[in-house]
Amino acid sequence: MRTKDTCLQARYKRLTSRRGPLRALVAVEHSMITAIWHMLTDNVPYHELGGIHFTQRAPATRHA
């Protein structure tokens, strides 16, 4: 199933501009593995945070 506006998609887009597409992909894969590990060890379902999660958590600041 493919969805839009997910937390992982937003993470990939943020990292692509700084690190390039391959390193961003590996970083997102690491995030997925970490989430899967927490779901299996804590026995909790996956909870999608949404694409706006990073902007709400740490809004972009302008440097003069």
Secondary structure, DSSP 4 states (H G I P E B T S, - for coil): ---SS-HHHHHHHHHHHHH-HHHHHHHHHHHHHHHHHHHHHHT-------TTHHHHHS------
